[in-house]
Each structure stands twice: as C-alpha cells, then as structure tokens.
Amino acid sequence: MPLTPTEKIWMDGELVDWADAQIHVLTHSLHYGTGVFEGIRAYKTASGPAVFRLADHVSRFDRTARTLMMKLPYNEAEIFEAIKTTVRATGLDACYIRPIAYYGYGDLGISPLSCEVHVAIAAWPWDAYLGDDAIAHGARVKVSSWARNDPRSVPASAKATGTYINSTLAKVEALMAGYEEAVMCTTDGFLSECTGENLFIVRRGRLLTPAFSASVALEGVTAESVMTIACDLGYDVAEESLRRTDLYIAEEAFLTGTAAEVVPIASVDDRVIGDGTPGPMTRAIQEVFFKAVRGEVEQYKDWLDYVN
C-alpha cells in the first residue's frame, strides 16, 4: 500500500521535513543490505497515542545491531525517546513506526566498518497490512518454493535489511499466484514463518508455533504477546518442530506481526483450514489482543508507552 507522508522524520538527532530525509546513492547499506530495522505500532487509546511494547522493540533493534557488529551512535534510552518524539511530531492518534540504522557514504568495499552509522525514524498512518477482510475472515496463503534463510548463512534472530530479500521473493511469488501471503519452510523442510509474520496453528486443542530457540523463526514481539495472552486464557501453548502437513490438517491457523497484527488463515495451498472461518481460539486471542493494544485490558497496560 502506498505511503502517506507525515510532516517530519527523525534523522541523526534532528527532525527534518519528510521530503528532505534523503541519503546518497552510494550509501553502503543501499548496496549490501547491512542495515538494522524495526516495525512498531502506536495505537489510539483513551489517553492518547501509545506505542506497543516499545522497550522490547528497541531492545531487539539493539540486539540486531550487536549481532551485525554495528555500533549504534545512540543507546536504547535515546532511541526510545526519539521514537516517542517522532510519533508526537506526526500528530497522529495511531501510526506505524520504522526505525532504521544503516552504514552511510564513504566506502563501497564489502566491509562496512569504515562507514559512519546513521539512524533514522519515520512514522506514518498504515492500516491493516493484509487488509481488514483478512483480519475478519482470514487470508489465503501458500507454502513458498523459497526456503527460509538457513541460520548458518545469516542470523535468523536478526531483523536486518538484507535478509529480507528472502521474504520479498516469497511474497511476490504468493501475490502473483493470487494469494495474500506465503508460508516459508526451513531448508530441512520444517515450518518456519511467513514473509513478515510468525505462524501459529491449533492441533488437538493446543496452540503451537515453530520454535524460536531453534532459530527457525524471528522472535516476534507480537508473537510473544499472543503466547502470553493465550496462556492467560488457559490454552496450552508450545514451541515445536512442525511439518508442512501439520499446517494442512490444523483445526485453526493464524499469523502474527506488528504490521499484520493477528490474522486468521482461511486456507493453505487451497486446503481449507477448519471450516474456512476463524476458529474460536483465534477469535478469543484476537479480541484480547486488540483490546490490549488500545489500553483496555488492565493486566497488559505495561505493554503501552504513552507518547504525550
């Protein structure tokens, strides 16, 4: 979906006009994908805009930078406040937030270490990533022919820019085949995640997700939130090694992510999941999640950082 410009973008400690937030064409990260980013949402609440699990996102941003041996010029507290400053500058009640750290202009050898590290933060209005219809009725997905990056090649736990070419290939393949999203498997055939979301299935009344600990899927902030909600609702939740066929015969399935939020899966490879409508566990988790992000559930209010 097209971007809707807002007034300001935070760049290296200053708010600049949206149109002036530019970099040189020979920026190192543009050529080699050596960047670090996050996807974060701020939601409208009765007390004004609130960023969902901001500290957790900033912490993952810092962990990814350290994994890539990128020395950020700002600490976590400074980035935390810069994100709130950026959201305030938009004047929006709700928005999507994209912090990015990247190596700038200076050297185009493979090593980025001689290039300066820059940080930018943008925020803009962004509706449901897969659409309101998918949230309400479920998305059609396919298992991609592209395998998820092997963790021996690139760190699966790092949210780095260059690794997402893997997701881009799978996403384009799915869209051109008439599906909304793709599910990706590991190189040894186990379920991993979707192109930008974590994957959950319900089998025999249990909520299952591919194991984070095995580095087959990104440790999603929304996914961890959903697992907490599911446990609090009394469901049995586990991380397990899952096969493609486990998805085909699931009673329910859904995906989670900051952009997508919580989206039921209606079918996989044209095989209907359950009866083709969002199942009771999916609906129960969805309901609590969307109340929690709006500040309407007392036990999850510490997940919100109010901007004003």
Order of alpha helices (4+ residues) and beta strands (2+ residues): beta-beta-alpha-beta-beta-beta-alpha-alpha-beta-beta-alpha-beta-alpha-beta-beta-beta-beta-alpha-beta-alpha-beta-beta-beta-alpha-beta
